[in-house]
Amino acid sequence: MDAKSRFILAAVMSAMMVFMVTLLVTFLNLGLRPDFLYQWTKAYFIAWPVAAITGFLVMPMARRATEKITRLIG
């Protein structure tokens, strides 16, 4: 996978995961208060770039680990 494809995959995948995780954690921590949407979007836009960059950087390592694990159990 070339770097451009890896970046797009990391960005899309992390956007979806961070969406759900920040939504759930914000709800569990704050409940449905008047500023819930603001607090959730603030958490989302802080967490998403961190997750996207992390995903981009660790994807090759995760792929190698996945291949090794599947060889061991297969």
Secondary structure as a PSIPRED ss2 file (coil, helix, strand):
# PSIPRED VFORMAT (PSIPRED V4.0)

   1 M C   1.000  0.000  0.000
   2 D C   1.000  0.000  0.000
   3 A H   0.000  1.000  0.000
   4 K H   0.000  1.000  0.000
   5 S H   0.000  1.000  0.000
   6 R H   0.000  1.000  0.000
   7 F H   0.000  1.000  0.000
   8 I H   0.000  1.000  0.000
   9 L H   0.000  1.000  0.000
  10 A H   0.000  1.000  0.000
  11 A H   0.000  1.000  0.000
  12 V H   0.000  1.000  0.000
  13 M H   0.000  1.000  0.000
  14 S H   0.000  1.000  0.000
  15 A H   0.000  1.000  0.000
  16 M H   0.000  1.000  0.000
  17 M H   0.000  1.000  0.000
  18 V H   0.000  1.000  0.000
  19 F H   0.000  1.000  0.000
  20 M H   0.000  1.000  0.000
  21 V H   0.000  1.000  0.000
  22 T H   0.000  1.000  0.000
  23 L H   0.000  1.000  0.000
  24 L H   0.000  1.000  0.000
  25 V H   0.000  1.000  0.000
  26 T H   0.000  1.000  0.000
  27 F H   0.000  1.000  0.000
  28 L H   0.000  1.000  0.000
  29 N H   0.000  1.000  0.000
  30 L H   0.000  1.000  0.000
  31 G C   1.000  0.000  0.000
  32 L C   1.000  0.000  0.000
  33 R C   1.000  0.000  0.000
  34 P C   1.000  0.000  0.000
  35 D C   1.000  0.000  0.000
  36 F H   0.000  1.000  0.000
  37 L H   0.000  1.000  0.000
  38 Y H   0.000  1.000  0.000
  39 Q H   0.000  1.000  0.000
  40 W H   0.000  1.000  0.000
  41 T H   0.000  1.000  0.000
  42 K H   0.000  1.000  0.000
  43 A H   0.000  1.000  0.000
  44 Y H   0.000  1.000  0.000
  45 F H   0.000  1.000  0.000
  46 I H   0.000  1.000  0.000
  47 A H   0.000  1.000  0.000
  48 W H   0.000  1.000  0.000
  49 P H   0.000  1.000  0.000
  50 V H   0.000  1.000  0.000
  51 A H   0.000  1.000  0.000
  52 A H   0.000  1.000  0.000
  53 I H   0.000  1.000  0.000
  54 T H   0.000  1.000  0.000
  55 G H   0.000  1.000  0.000
  56 F H   0.000  1.000  0.000
  57 L H   0.000  1.000  0.000
  58 V H   0.000  1.000  0.000
  59 M H   0.000  1.000  0.000
  60 P H   0.000  1.000  0.000
  61 M H   0.000  1.000  0.000
  62 A H   0.000  1.000  0.000
  63 R H   0.000  1.000  0.000
  64 R H   0.000  1.000  0.000
  65 A H   0.000  1.000  0.000
  66 T H   0.000  1.000  0.000
  67 E H   0.000  1.000  0.000
  68 K H   0.000  1.000  0.000
  69 I H   0.000  1.000  0.000
  70 T H   0.000  1.000  0.000
  71 R H   0.000  1.000  0.000
  72 L H   0.000  1.000  0.000
  73 I H   0.000  1.000  0.000
  74 G C   1.000  0.000  0.000
